[in-house]
Amino acid sequence: MEKCKSEENKNYCNCSYEPCERKGICCECIKYHLRLNEFPACFFPSDVEKTYDRSIEKFIEIYQDKKKQ
């Protein structure tokens, strides 16, 4: 198994929750958020991510609207 590239991943992580201990550790982040019935920050545009509404419903709402445009 390949070693986690957590430092490299942090360059692309748009999570604005600063004390997050999973930042850059994508496998742990995804597992954590799915357990809460939500998606991680990287699934959302940065302006939406900052609202901390990472619900699946919000994800659908955002991308449904983009599809209509």
N, C-alpha and C positions, 0 to 999 in steps of 0.2 A: 504494500500500500504506500502511496506517495505521502510524503510529509506535508502537513498543513502549511499553506502559504499565508498564514495570518497577517504577517506584516505587509505583504503585497496586496492582500485583500482589503486592508484598511484604506488603501489608496482609492478604492472604488466604493467604499461603504458610505452611504449618505445618512446613516443613523445619527440623529442629533441628540440622542440620549447619552450624555457624556459619561456617566458612571457605568455604562454597560460593560459587563465582563465578557460578553460574547463577541464584541466588535472584532471583525476580521476572522472569526471562527465560524464560517458559514454553516457547517453541518450542525453545530450546536444552536446557532441562531434560528435556523429553519425549524428544527425540532421543537425548540422553546415556543416559538410563535404559533406553530400549528397546534400545539397542545392547548393554546389559548383561543383557538379558532380564529386566528388572524394570520397575516403575512408579515414578513420582515420588511424593514425600511426600504430595502433595495427594490422592492416590487412597486414602489410609489415614486412619483415625481417629488423632488425635494420640498416644494411648497406644501404639498399635501402631507408628506411625512412629518413635517414640523407640527402638525395638529395632533399627532400621536393617535389618530384614528386609523388603525391599521387593520380594521375589520375586513373580512371577505366581502361584506356588503359594500363597503366603501371602494374596494378594488373594482368590483363589478360596476358600480356607479360611474367611476372615473373612466374606465375603458369602454363602457357602453356609450357614454357621451362622446368620446373621441371617435368612435366608429360612425356616429351619426354626422359628424362634421365633414 
